[in-house]
């Protein structure tokens, strides 16, 4: 045999062995029949392609991003509503405080006017009372003068005494010294005087 014949025989053997070891791919029908029989040998697991994984992961990230943006919008809207309510509450409180201050100012003004009126009336009443007291005092002085004058007019001298211009005089016929005469007058509650006018002597 020639070397070429040996190579041909080797090629035939190698081809036959490769054909014997190669197994055709299983169809869907074969897979279903094997599943129904309970056999799993020779079934290769089916995996998704990397492109499909990337596509599904991108969809999940996009959906998460959309959800996060929606939540952010909702939070911003709630914050705006809360700030609006707070601003409205502050404005209402401010209006109430302004109204109370206005009312207090009005009441204070009214009370101030009333206090001024009462003070003015009190001052007028005080002036009137002072005028009346001064008048009563003057009248009392006049009455006192009249009483004193009436008492002096009705004054009577003791026996042996003579009256002259609302004064009582006692004349002694005895001659004595000035100290003795003064002592006698003092004992009687009188004063020793010198009479120079003629009417006093005549009386």
Residue, then its C-alpha position, 0 to 999 in steps of 0.5 A: x500500500x502506498x502512503x497516500x492510501x494510508x492517509x485516505x484511510x486515516x481521513x475516513x476513520x477520523x471523519x467517521x469518528x467525528x460523525x459518530x461523536x457529533x450529536x445534532x442539536x435537539x429540537x423543541x419537539x425532542x425537548x418536550x418529549x424528554x420533559x414528558x418522559x422525565x429525562x433531563x440528560x443532554x438538555x443544556x440550560x438556556x441563558x439570556x444573552x448579555x444584550x438582553x441583560x443590559x436591556x432589562x437592567x437599563x429598563x429597571x434603572x430608568x423605571x427607578x429614576x422615573x419613580x425617584x423623580x416622581x417622589x421628588x416632585x411629590x415632596x416638592x409639591x407637599x413642601x410648597x403646600x406646607x409653606x403656603x399653609x404656614x404663610x396663610x397662618x402667619x398672615x391670619x395671625x398678623x391680621x388678628x394681632x393688628x386688629x387687637x392692637x388697633x382695638x387696644x389703641x382705640x380703647x386707650x385713646x378713649x380712656x385717655x380722653x375720659x381721664x383728661x375729662x375727669x382730671x379737668x372736672x376734678x381741677x375745676x371742682x378743686x378750684x370751686x372748693x378753694x373759692x368757697x373755702x376762702x369765702x367761708x373763711x372771710x365770712x368767719x372772720x367777719x362773724x368773729x369781728x362782729x362777735x368780738x365787737x358785740x362782746x366789747x359793746x356789752x361789757x360792763x364795768x365793776x361797781x365803782x368803775x366808769x366806762x370810756x371808749x370800751x374801757x373801764x376806769x377807776x379813780x382813787x381819791x387817795x394820794x400814793x406813790x406810783x409803785x403803790x398805785x401800780x401794785x393796787x391796779x395789778x392786784x385788781x387785774x388792771x393797769x396803771x395809766x396816766x390820763x392826759x385827755x380831758x374827756x377821760x378825766x371828765x368821764 
